[in-house]
Amino acid sequence: MIRPGSSFLLLFVLLLSSLRALGSDYDIQAPGRVVAFGDVHGAYDDWVALLQETEVIDDALNWSGGNTHLVSLGDLIDRGPGSREVVELMIKLDTQAEAAGGAVHIVLGNHEVMVMTGDLAYVSAAEYAAFAEDETPGQRDEAFNAYRQANPGGEDQEVRATFDEMYPAGYFALRRAYGVDGALGKWLGEQPFVLKVNDKVYMHGGIAYAHMGDSLEEINDKLQSEFRNYRSDVAVLEDAGVLPPHVDYASRLRFLNAAAEAYVAANPSMQPGWFEPMLRLFEAQEAVLFSDDSPNWYRGSAYCHPYSEAFVTERFLYRVGAQQLVIGHTPSRGQVIDRMEGRVIRLDTGMLASVYRGRAAALISGDGEDYVHYLGSEERAQASIENRSLSQKMVGMSDPEVEEFMRTGESVAIEDIGTGITKPQRVTLRQGDKELVTAFKHEDTHPGLQDRQNYVERRNKHSDRYIYDVAAYELDRLLDLQLISVTIPKTLDGQDGAMSMWMTGTINERDRLEKEIPFNSYCSQYGQYRLRFIFDILVHNDDRNLTNILWTDDSFMMRFIDHSLAFRVRDQRPKQYRKVRVELSDLFREKLEALDRSTLDETLRPYLHPRQIEAILERRDRILKEADRPAG
């Protein structure tokens, strides 16, 4: 029964539902094909050929895609010679597609933002040359005069030569073209940063933890506002003559600071009209737009551990009502990559082959099953599943190959490491012309514990066993965590123990802190710790400390060693994890739920007592019950 006065509400709800069905500015319902492509970077010829092969444009470079929706993931420009042509063709196709019942969409990439805010660090000589005819001698002379005022020393001829080298022909015309009122900059400046078309969200970089709860509108409103205000403030300062066109992005704030100091010294009781815009440029250094977590800069969706990033991605997708996130920004050298079991598609295939050694590709949906079209191919391809093998990353071999090397390789060097209670050794193995560095430990306070009839907790709760390292490795691989290196039972010089592949190129957290090395990574430390919490609770590891948390020294990706004090039988969290917040992605949840007694018995029974295996499942159930879920 409809209550009195509720008819208006009902009509409003029906109208809102209708509007949602039609789509909003950032939530598009496309009736036909959706053809998406990643970072072009001025690779005009290959990009045009790709659009022709996917029947989006014809031989005359006019729209032929009908109601197709064409989606660019940004970075149309920078580095490649054809950047101007790419943007100009996109602008033309935008008008033509709309007339044909289709659409052209672009989400801005970091390189559009860079060029339109004056950061020309990656603009190539060919890109400047494309604008050379748009730049008159008088305009260059005017720019040189401003440069000369800021650089009064030296002979005019020598200074002019330096100026022409620093600011090649086309430099100032390119700046104007991508400016607030420029032909290219005006169109690009109206584009969003994130867009949903049907069941997919398209953005350039990825979604960071800080923004996983934001709506499409909130992200776009925030970034577009920051972008618009920054460009407007720069334009004000340029028009006021305070920021000459020759001042590059890297020098901008230093130049403005000097200009402000000079003005205050000459006019101590006055504040110029350009003072507020100048202050806002300084404050903009903290803007989301320029941060590593910005959706047009973030690389965690492409690089970081899928189980941790999946929580962020899933929460965002739930928030905006989508199934998949499609990103560019991080080139993969020729392959479209499927991450997180289809939750993320990496579509930057390195189209500018001269720089990225990749090839042009498009992701096509709405035409049956989603597929990938690679330039020059007649086959409908599928995205390549991401290769996550830790062994492949470390030594270029598979786990079985490493295990066989450890079993059969000749020991050519043994060195006492001299650290830790168990006094592990560094062992170098050789097989043919290959060598493999390993760690060997043999401490076992409770030999044969796994085969005893009864497990008496009070007698065994302090067991320190090398065999637990093998069990931890096997469980890591059952879950496909890929955080623990290959570890096998091994007899070395008559001594039974466990041999692990040495974690080369790493630093432990204690040493990192003592040496005050910044944590410089695409992946946040806390984000990676979320996986540590879950794994250590699962295996009841009481001994996780700063020396057995390792980071790769090039990108600070987490690795684990030393689990000889794990696998207690308690159905509670280890003490250090009693109060931590556990966030569990649906992707990781599925892996945990797939663990069953028969699988664990088959894999872990040689190393663990049945009661220890039972305790793993008990703690698994506790994790599943207590952990936060992406859906909230």
C-alpha positions as CSV (number, residue, x, y, z in Angstrom):
1,M,0.0,0.0,0.0
2,I,1.3,3.5,-0.9
3,R,1.1,5.9,1.9
4,P,-0.4,9.4,1.4
5,G,2.2,11.8,0.1
6,S,4.5,9.1,-1.2
7,S,3.4,9.2,-4.8
8,F,5.9,11.9,-5.5
9,L,8.7,9.9,-3.9
10,L,7.7,6.8,-6.0
11,L,7.8,8.9,-9.2
12,F,11.2,10.3,-8.2
13,V,12.6,6.8,-7.6
14,L,11.3,5.6,-11.0
15,L,12.8,8.7,-12.7
16,L,16.1,8.2,-10.9
17,S,16.1,4.5,-12.0
18,S,15.4,5.6,-15.6
19,L,18.2,8.1,-15.5
20,R,20.6,5.5,-14.2
21,A,19.6,3.1,-17.0
22,L,20.5,5.8,-19.5
23,G,23.8,6.5,-17.8
24,S,25.3,9.6,-16.3
25,D,28.3,11.7,-17.3
26,Y,30.6,9.1,-15.9
27,D,28.5,6.0,-16.0
28,I,27.8,5.2,-19.7
29,Q,25.5,2.5,-21.1
30,A,26.9,1.6,-24.5
31,P,24.5,-0.4,-26.7
32,G,27.2,-1.7,-29.1
33,R,30.9,-2.5,-29.1
34,V,33.3,-0.8,-26.8
35,V,36.9,-0.6,-28.2
36,A,39.4,0.5,-25.6
37,F,43.1,1.1,-26.1
38,G,46.0,2.1,-23.8
39,D,48.9,4.5,-23.9
40,V,49.5,5.7,-27.5
41,H,52.4,8.1,-26.7
42,G,52.4,9.6,-30.1
43,A,52.6,6.3,-32.0
44,Y,50.2,7.7,-34.6
45,D,50.7,5.3,-37.5
46,D,50.3,2.1,-35.4
47,W,47.3,3.7,-33.5
48,V,45.6,4.6,-36.8
49,A,46.2,1.1,-38.2
50,L,44.7,-0.4,-35.0
51,L,41.5,1.7,-35.3
52,Q,41.2,0.7,-38.9
53,E,41.6,-3.0,-38.2
54,T,39.0,-2.7,-35.5
55,E,36.7,-0.9,-38.0
56,V,36.4,2.2,-35.9
57,I,37.7,4.5,-38.8
58,D,38.0,4.1,-42.5
59,D,40.9,4.6,-44.9
60,A,40.1,8.3,-45.0
61,L,40.4,8.5,-41.2
62,N,36.7,9.2,-40.7
63,W,34.5,7.5,-38.2
64,S,33.1,4.2,-39.5
65,G,32.3,2.5,-36.1
66,G,28.6,3.3,-36.0
67,N,27.4,3.1,-32.4
68,T,30.8,1.9,-31.1
69,H,32.2,3.6,-28.0
70,L,35.9,4.3,-28.3
71,V,37.8,4.6,-25.0
72,S,41.3,5.9,-24.5
73,L,43.1,5.3,-21.3
74,G,45.1,8.4,-21.6
75,D,48.7,9.2,-22.4
76,L,47.9,10.0,-26.0
77,I,50.9,12.3,-25.9
78,D,54.6,12.6,-25.0
79,R,57.7,10.8,-26.3
80,G,56.3,9.8,-29.7
81,P,56.5,12.0,-32.9
82,G,52.7,11.9,-33.7
83,S,51.2,13.3,-30.5
84,R,49.6,16.3,-32.1
85,E,48.1,14.2,-34.9
86,V,46.7,11.8,-32.3
87,V,44.9,14.4,-30.3
88,E,43.6,16.3,-33.4
89,L,42.2,13.0,-34.8
90,M,40.6,12.2,-31.5
91,I,38.9,15.6,-31.5
92,K,37.6,15.0,-35.0
93,L,36.4,11.5,-34.2
94,D,34.6,12.8,-31.1
95,T,32.3,14.9,-33.3
96,Q,31.9,12.3,-36.0
97,A,31.1,9.5,-33.5
98,E,28.4,11.5,-31.8
99,A,26.7,12.1,-35.1
100,A,26.8,8.4,-35.9
101,G,25.3,7.3,-32.5
102,G,28.7,6.3,-31.1
103,A,31.1,8.1,-28.7
104,V,34.7,8.9,-28.1
105,H,35.9,8.9,-24.5
106,I,39.2,9.6,-22.9
107,V,40.3,9.4,-19.3
108,L,43.2,11.7,-18.7
109,G,46.6,10.2,-18.1
110,N,49.5,11.6,-16.2
111,H,51.2,12.8,-19.4
112,E,48.2,14.9,-20.5
113,V,48.2,16.4,-17.0
114,M,52.0,17.0,-17.1
115,V,52.0,18.8,-20.5
116,M,48.9,20.8,-19.7
117,T,50.3,22.0,-16.4
118,G,53.7,22.9,-18.1
119,D,55.7,19.8,-17.2
120,L,57.4,19.1,-20.6
121,A,60.0,16.6,-19.3
122,Y,59.0,13.9,-21.8
123,V,58.1,16.0,-24.8
124,S,60.3,14.9,-27.7
125,A,62.0,17.0,-30.4
126,A,59.6,15.7,-33.0
127,E,56.6,16.9,-30.9
128,Y,58.1,20.4,-30.7
129,A,58.8,20.4,-34.4
130,A,55.1,19.6,-35.1
131,F,54.2,23.0,-33.7
132,A,57.1,25.0,-35.3
133,E,55.1,26.5,-38.0
134,D,52.6,27.9,-35.5
135,E,55.3,30.0,-33.8
136,T,56.2,33.3,-35.3
137,P,59.7,35.0,-35.1
138,G,58.1,37.8,-33.1
139,Q,56.7,35.4,-30.5
140,R,60.1,33.8,-30.1
141,D,61.7,37.3,-29.8
142,E,59.2,38.3,-27.1
143,A,59.9,35.1,-25.2
144,F,63.7,35.6,-25.5
145,N,63.4,39.2,-24.2
146,A,61.7,37.9,-21.1
147,Y,64.4,35.2,-20.8
148,R,67.1,37.8,-21.2
149,Q,65.7,39.9,-18.4
150,A,66.0,36.9,-16.1
151,N,69.5,36.0,-17.4
152,P,71.3,39.3,-18.0
153,G,74.9,38.0,-18.1
154,G,76.8,37.0,-21.3
155,E,76.9,38.2,-24.9
156,D,73.5,38.3,-26.7
157,Q,74.6,36.0,-29.4
158,E,75.7,33.3,-27.0
159,V,72.7,33.7,-24.8
160,R,70.4,33.5,-27.8
161,A,72.0,30.2,-28.9
162,T,71.5,28.8,-25.4
163,F,67.9,30.0,-25.5
164,D,67.2,28.3,-28.9
165,E,68.7,25.1,-27.7
166,M,66.7,25.0,-24.5
167,Y,63.5,26.1,-26.2
168,P,63.5,24.7,-29.7
169,A,61.2,25.9,-32.5
170,G,57.6,25.0,-31.6
171,Y,58.2,25.0,-27.8
172,F,56.0,28.1,-27.1
173,A,53.4,27.1,-29.7
174,L,53.1,23.7,-28.0
175,R,52.6,25.4,-24.7
176,R,49.8,27.6,-26.1
177,A,48.1,24.7,-27.9
178,Y,47.9,22.7,-24.6
179,G,47.0,25.8,-22.6
180,V,43.6,26.6,-21.1
181,D,42.4,28.3,-24.3
182,G,44.5,26.2,-26.7
183,A,42.9,24.0,-29.4
184,L,44.1,20.9,-27.8
185,G,44.2,21.9,-24.2
186,K,40.7,23.1,-24.1
187,W,39.3,19.8,-25.4
188,L,41.5,17.7,-23.2
189,G,40.8,19.8,-20.2
190,E,37.1,18.9,-20.4
191,Q,37.8,15.1,-20.1
192,P,37.3,13.0,-17.0
193,F,39.8,11.0,-15.0
194,V,37.7,7.9,-14.5
195,L,34.8,6.6,-16.5
196,K,32.5,3.6,-16.3
197,V,31.2,2.1,-19.6
198,N,28.8,-0.8,-19.1
199,D,30.4,-3.1,-16.5
200,K,34.0,-1.8,-16.8
201,V,35.7,1.2,-15.1
202,Y,38.4,2.8,-17.2
203,M,41.2,4.9,-15.6
204,H,44.8,5.6,-16.4
205,G,46.7,4.4,-13.4
206,G,44.7,2.5,-10.8
207,I,42.8,2.8,-7.6
208,A,44.7,3.4,-4.4
209,Y,43.6,2.5,-0.8
210,A,42.8,6.1,-0.1
211,H,40.2,6.3,-2.9
212,M,38.6,2.9,-2.8
213,G,35.4,4.2,-1.2
214,D,35.0,7.2,-3.6
215,S,32.4,7.4,-6.2
216,L,33.0,8.2,-9.9
217,E,31.7,11.7,-9.3
218,E,33.8,12.2,-6.2
219,I,37.0,11.2,-8.0
220,N,36.3,13.3,-11.1
221,D,35.0,16.3,-9.2
222,K,38.1,16.4,-7.0
223,L,40.7,15.9,-9.7
224,Q,39.0,18.1,-12.3
225,S,38.7,20.9,-9.7
226,E,42.4,20.6,-8.8
227,F,43.4,20.4,-12.4
228,R,41.2,23.4,-13.5
229,N,42.3,25.6,-10.6
230,Y,46.0,24.8,-11.2
231,R,45.8,25.6,-14.9
232,S,43.8,28.8,-14.2
233,D,46.3,30.0,-11.6
234,V,49.2,29.5,-14.0
235,A,47.3,31.4,-16.7
236,V,46.7,34.3,-14.3
237,L,50.4,34.5,-13.4
238,E,51.5,34.3,-17.0
239,D,49.0,37.0,-18.0
240,A,50.3,39.2,-15.2
241,G,53.9,38.8,-16.5
242,V,55.0,37.2,-13.2
243,L,55.6,33.8,-14.8
244,P,57.3,34.2,-18.2
245,P,56.8,31.4,-20.7
246,H,60.4,30.3,-20.6
247,V,60.2,29.2,-16.9
248,D,59.9,25.5,-16.9
249,Y,57.9,23.4,-14.5
250,A,60.8,22.3,-12.4
251,S,61.9,25.9,-11.8
252,R,58.4,27.4,-11.4
253,L,58.1,27.6,-7.7
254,R,61.6,28.8,-7.1
255,F,61.2,31.5,-9.7
256,L,57.9,32.6,-8.2
257,N,59.3,32.7,-4.7
258,A,62.1,35.0,-5.9
259,A,59.6,37.2,-7.7
260,A,57.5,37.4,-4.5
261,E,60.5,38.3,-2.4
262,A,61.6,41.0,-4.8
263,Y,58.1,42.5,-4.9
264,V,57.7,42.6,-1.1
265,A,61.1,44.2,-0.8
266,A,60.1,46.9,-3.2
267,N,56.5,47.3,-2.0
268,P,56.5,46.4,1.7
269,S,52.9,47.6,2.3
270,M,51.2,46.2,-0.8
271,Q,50.0,42.8,-2.0
272,P,49.6,42.2,-5.7
273,G,46.6,40.6,-7.3
274,W,48.7,37.6,-8.4
275,F,49.7,36.8,-4.8
276,E,46.8,34.5,-4.0
277,P,47.1,32.4,-7.3
278,M,50.9,32.1,-6.5
279,L,50.1,30.8,-3.0
280,R,47.7,28.3,-4.4
281,L,50.4,26.9,-6.8
282,F,52.6,26.2,-3.7
283,E,49.7,24.6,-1.9
284,A,48.9,22.5,-5.0
285,Q,52.1,20.4,-4.4
286,E,49.9,18.5,-1.9
287,A,47.0,18.0,-4.3
288,V,45.7,14.5,-5.0
289,L,46.2,15.3,-8.7
290,F,50.0,15.2,-8.3
291,S,50.2,12.5,-5.7
292,D,51.4,8.9,-6.2
293,D,47.9,7.8,-5.1
294,S,46.1,9.8,-7.8
295,P,44.1,7.6,-10.2
296,N,46.2,8.9,-13.1
297,W,49.6,8.1,-11.3
298,Y,49.0,5.1,-9.1
299,R,50.8,1.9,-10.1
300,G,49.8,-0.5,-7.3
301,S,46.9,-1.9,-9.4
302,A,49.5,-3.1,-11.9
303,Y,52.4,-4.0,-9.6
304,C,51.4,-4.8,-6.1
305,H,50.4,-8.2,-4.6
306,P,47.1,-9.2,-6.1
307,Y,45.6,-10.4,-2.8
308,S,46.2,-7.1,-1.1
309,E,45.3,-4.9,-4.1
310,A,42.3,-7.0,-4.8
311,F,40.7,-5.8,-1.5
312,V,41.1,-2.2,-2.7
313,T,40.0,-3.0,-6.3
314,E,37.0,-5.0,-5.2
315,R,35.8,-2.4,-2.7
316,F,35.9,0.3,-5.4
317,L,34.2,-1.9,-8.0
318,Y,31.4,-2.7,-5.5
319,R,31.2,1.0,-4.7
320,V,30.6,2.0,-8.4
321,G,28.7,-1.1,-9.5
322,A,31.3,-2.5,-11.9
323,Q,32.9,-5.8,-12.6
324,Q,36.3,-4.9,-14.0
325,L,39.0,-2.2,-13.8
326,V,40.8,-1.5,-17.0
327,I,44.0,0.5,-16.7
328,G,47.0,1.8,-18.7
329,H,50.1,3.7,-17.4
330,T,52.3,0.6,-16.7
331,P,53.6,-0.9,-20.0
332,S,53.8,-4.7,-20.4
333,R,55.8,-4.9,-23.6
334,G,53.3,-6.2,-26.0
335,Q,50.8,-8.2,-23.9
336,V,47.4,-7.3,-22.4
337,I,47.6,-8.7,-18.8
338,D,44.9,-10.2,-16.7
339,R,45.4,-9.5,-13.0
340,M,43.5,-10.7,-10.0
341,E,41.5,-13.3,-12.0
342,G,40.0,-10.7,-14.3
343,R,39.3,-8.0,-11.8
344,V,42.0,-5.8,-13.4
345,I,43.1,-5.6,-17.1
346,R,46.4,-3.9,-17.9
347,L,46.0,-2.4,-21.4
348,D,49.2,-0.5,-21.8
349,T,51.0,-2.8,-24.2
350,G,53.8,-0.3,-25.0
351,M,52.3,0.9,-28.3
352,L,55.3,3.2,-28.9
353,A,57.6,0.4,-29.9
354,S,60.7,2.6,-30.3
355,V,60.6,3.3,-26.6
356,Y,58.6,0.5,-24.9
357,R,59.3,-2.4,-27.4
358,G,55.6,-3.3,-27.4
359,R,52.8,-3.4,-29.9
360,A,49.3,-1.8,-30.4
361,A,46.3,-3.6,-28.9
362,A,42.7,-3.0,-28.2
363,L,40.3,-4.6,-25.6
364,I,36.9,-5.2,-27.3
365,S,33.7,-5.9,-25.4
366,G,30.0,-5.9,-26.4
367,D,30.7,-8.2,-29.3
368,G,30.3,-11.6,-27.7
369,E,33.0,-12.6,-25.2
370,D,35.6,-9.9,-24.4
371,Y,38.7,-10.3,-26.5
372,V,42.0,-8.6,-27.4
373,H,42.9,-7.5,-30.9
374,Y,46.6,-7.1,-31.5
375,L,47.7,-5.0,-34.5
376,G,48.2,-7.2,-37.5
377,S,46.5,-10.3,-36.1
378,E,43.4,-11.9,-37.4
379,E,42.8,-13.9,-34.2
380,R,40.7,-12.9,-31.3
381,A,43.1,-13.2,-28.4
382,Q,42.6,-13.4,-24.6
383,A,44.4,-11.4,-22.1
384,S,47.5,-13.2,-20.8
385,I,47.3,-14.4,-17.2
386,E,49.9,-12.6,-15.1
387,N,53.0,-14.7,-14.4
388,R,53.5,-14.4,-10.6
389,S,56.1,-17.1,-10.0
390,L,58.6,-16.0,-7.3
391,S,61.1,-18.4,-8.6
392,Q,60.8,-17.0,-12.1
393,K,61.4,-13.5,-10.8
394,M,64.4,-14.6,-8.7
395,V,66.3,-17.0,-10.9
396,G,64.3,-17.5,-14.1
397,M,63.3,-21.1,-13.2
398,S,60.0,-22.7,-12.2
399,D,59.5,-24.2,-8.7
400,P,60.0,-27.8,-9.9
401,E,63.2,-26.8,-11.6
402,V,64.5,-25.1,-8.5
403,E,63.5,-28.0,-6.3
404,E,65.4,-30.4,-8.7
405,F,68.4,-28.2,-8.7
406,M,68.5,-28.3,-4.9
407,R,68.1,-32.0,-4.8
408,T,70.8,-32.8,-7.4
409,G,73.1,-29.8,-7.5
410,E,76.7,-30.2,-6.3
411,S,77.6,-28.3,-3.1
412,V,80.6,-26.2,-4.0
413,A,80.7,-23.7,-1.0
414,I,79.3,-23.7,2.5
415,E,79.5,-20.7,4.7
416,D,78.3,-20.2,8.3
417,I,76.1,-17.2,8.4
418,G,76.6,-16.7,12.1
419,T,73.2,-15.1,12.8
420,G,70.1,-16.4,14.5
421,I,69.7,-19.1,17.1
422,T,69.6,-22.0,14.5
423,K,72.9,-20.9,12.9
424,P,71.9,-21.4,9.3
425,Q,74.5,-21.8,6.5
426,R,74.8,-20.3,3.1
427,V,75.3,-23.1,0.5
428,T,76.2,-22.6,-3.1
429,L,75.1,-25.4,-5.4
430,R,76.3,-25.9,-9.0
431,Q,74.8,-27.8,-11.9
432,G,76.6,-27.5,-15.1
433,D,77.4,-23.9,-15.7
434,K,74.6,-22.6,-13.3
435,E,74.9,-21.8,-9.6
436,L,72.2,-21.4,-7.0
437,V,72.7,-19.8,-3.6
438,T,70.6,-21.4,-0.8
439,A,70.2,-21.3,2.9
440,F,70.4,-24.5,5.0
441,K,69.1,-24.9,8.5
442,H,68.9,-28.1,10.6
443,E,67.6,-27.1,14.1
444,D,64.9,-29.7,15.2
445,T,63.9,-29.7,18.9
446,H,61.2,-32.3,18.4
447,P,62.3,-34.9,15.8
448,G,59.5,-37.0,14.4
449,L,56.8,-35.0,16.0
450,Q,54.6,-35.2,12.9
451,D,54.4,-39.0,13.3
452,R,53.6,-39.3,17.0
453,Q,50.3,-40.8,17.9
454,N,49.2,-37.9,20.2
455,Y,50.0,-34.3,20.1
456,V,50.4,-32.9,23.6
457,E,50.3,-29.2,23.3
458,R,52.2,-28.3,26.5
459,R,55.1,-30.5,25.4
460,N,55.3,-29.3,21.9
461,K,54.2,-25.6,22.0
462,H,57.8,-24.4,21.9
463,S,59.0,-26.7,19.1
464,D,61.6,-25.2,16.8
465,R,61.8,-27.3,13.6
466,Y,63.4,-26.8,10.3
467,I,60.7,-28.9,8.7
468,Y,58.1,-26.1,9.4
469,D,59.9,-24.0,6.8
470,V,59.1,-26.6,4.3
471,A,55.5,-26.7,5.4
472,A,55.3,-22.9,5.2
473,Y,56.6,-23.0,1.6
474,E,54.1,-25.7,0.6
475,L,51.2,-23.7,2.2
476,D,52.3,-20.5,0.5
477,R,52.1,-22.3,-2.9
478,L,48.7,-23.9,-2.1
479,L,47.5,-20.3,-1.6
480,D,49.5,-19.0,-4.5
481,L,51.0,-16.3,-2.3
482,Q,54.4,-16.4,-3.8
483,L,56.1,-14.8,-0.8
484,I,58.3,-17.6,0.4
485,S,61.1,-19.0,-1.7
486,V,61.4,-22.7,-2.7
487,T,62.2,-24.8,0.4
488,I,62.7,-28.6,0.5
489,P,63.9,-31.3,3.0
490,K,67.6,-31.9,2.3
491,T,70.4,-33.9,3.7
492,L,73.7,-32.1,3.6
493,D,76.9,-33.8,4.7
494,G,74.9,-36.3,6.6
495,Q,72.8,-33.7,8.4
496,D,69.0,-33.6,7.8
497,G,67.6,-30.1,7.4
498,A,65.7,-27.7,5.2
499,M,67.2,-25.9,2.2
500,S,65.7,-22.7,0.9
501,M,66.5,-20.6,-2.1
502,W,68.5,-17.6,-0.9
503,M,66.5,-14.3,-1.0
504,T,69.1,-12.3,-3.0
505,G,68.7,-8.6,-3.5
506,T,66.8,-8.1,-0.3
507,I,67.1,-6.1,3.0
508,N,65.3,-6.9,6.2
509,E,63.2,-4.4,8.0
510,R,65.6,-4.0,11.0
511,D,68.5,-3.1,8.7
512,R,66.3,-0.8,6.6
513,L,65.3,1.1,9.8
514,E,68.9,1.2,11.2
515,K,70.2,2.5,7.9
516,E,67.3,5.0,7.6
517,I,66.5,3.8,4.1
518,P,63.3,5.3,2.8
519,F,60.5,2.9,2.0
520,N,60.4,3.8,-1.7
521,S,57.8,1.5,-3.3
522,Y,54.8,1.6,-5.5
523,C,53.2,-0.6,-2.9
524,S,52.5,0.7,0.6
525,Q,54.1,-1.0,3.5
526,Y,50.8,-1.4,5.4
527,G,49.1,-2.7,2.3
528,Q,51.7,-5.5,2.1
529,Y,51.5,-6.1,5.9
530,R,47.8,-6.9,5.4
531,L,49.0,-10.2,3.8
532,R,51.5,-10.8,6.6
533,F,48.7,-10.5,9.2
534,I,46.6,-13.1,7.4
535,F,49.4,-15.6,6.7
536,D,50.9,-15.4,10.2
537,I,47.6,-15.8,11.8
538,L,46.9,-18.8,9.6
539,V,50.2,-20.6,10.5
540,H,50.2,-19.1,14.0
541,N,53.7,-17.6,13.6
542,D,54.9,-16.3,17.0
543,D,58.3,-15.3,15.6
544,R,57.6,-12.7,13.0
545,N,60.1,-9.9,13.7
546,L,62.1,-7.2,11.9
547,T,64.8,-9.6,10.7
548,N,62.6,-12.1,8.9
549,I,60.5,-9.5,7.1
550,L,62.5,-8.9,3.9
551,W,62.1,-6.3,1.2
552,T,63.4,-6.4,-2.3
553,D,66.0,-3.7,-2.4
554,D,64.9,-2.3,-5.8
555,S,61.1,-2.0,-5.3
556,F,60.5,-2.9,-1.6
557,M,58.2,-5.9,-2.3
558,M,57.7,-8.1,0.8
559,R,59.2,-11.5,1.2
560,F,59.1,-14.0,4.1
561,I,61.8,-16.3,5.7
562,D,62.0,-18.3,8.9
563,H,58.9,-20.2,10.0
564,S,60.5,-22.7,12.3
565,L,58.5,-21.5,15.3
566,A,55.1,-21.5,13.5
567,F,52.3,-24.1,13.3
568,R,51.1,-24.0,16.9
569,V,47.8,-25.6,17.6
570,R,46.0,-22.7,19.2
571,D,42.7,-21.5,17.8
572,Q,43.6,-17.8,18.4
573,R,45.7,-15.2,16.8
574,P,49.3,-14.9,17.8
575,K,49.8,-12.3,20.4
576,Q,51.2,-9.6,18.1
577,Y,48.1,-9.8,15.9
578,R,45.4,-9.9,18.6
579,K,44.2,-6.3,17.8
580,V,45.2,-5.8,14.1
581,R,42.5,-5.1,11.6
582,V,42.3,-7.9,9.0
583,E,41.1,-7.0,5.5
584,L,40.5,-9.9,3.3
585,S,39.8,-9.6,-0.4
586,D,37.3,-11.9,-2.0
587,L,40.1,-13.2,-4.2
588,F,42.2,-14.3,-1.2
589,R,39.0,-15.5,0.6
590,E,38.4,-17.9,-2.3
591,K,41.9,-19.3,-2.0
592,L,41.5,-19.8,1.8
593,E,38.0,-21.4,1.4
594,A,39.5,-23.8,-1.1
595,L,41.7,-25.3,1.6
596,D,40.3,-28.6,2.8
597,R,41.5,-31.4,5.0
598,S,42.3,-33.8,2.2
599,T,44.4,-31.2,0.3
600,L,46.3,-30.2,3.4
601,D,46.9,-33.8,4.5
602,E,48.2,-34.7,1.1
603,T,50.6,-31.7,1.0
604,L,51.5,-31.0,4.6
605,R,51.2,-34.4,6.3
606,P,54.9,-35.3,5.8
607,Y,55.8,-32.2,7.9
608,L,53.0,-31.6,10.3
609,H,51.0,-33.6,12.9
610,P,47.3,-34.1,12.1
611,R,46.4,-31.8,15.0
612,Q,48.6,-29.0,13.5
613,I,46.8,-29.4,10.2
614,E,43.4,-29.3,12.0
615,A,44.5,-26.1,13.7
616,I,45.3,-24.4,10.4
617,L,41.7,-25.0,9.3
618,E,40.4,-23.7,12.6
619,R,42.4,-20.5,12.3
620,R,41.3,-20.3,8.6
621,D,37.7,-20.3,9.7
622,R,38.5,-17.6,12.3
623,I,40.1,-15.4,9.6
624,L,37.1,-15.9,7.3
625,K,34.7,-14.9,10.2
626,E,36.6,-11.9,11.6
627,A,38.1,-10.3,8.5
628,D,36.6,-7.2,6.9
629,R,35.1,-7.8,3.4
630,P,35.4,-5.5,0.4
631,A,31.6,-5.2,0.2
632,G,31.6,-3.8,3.7
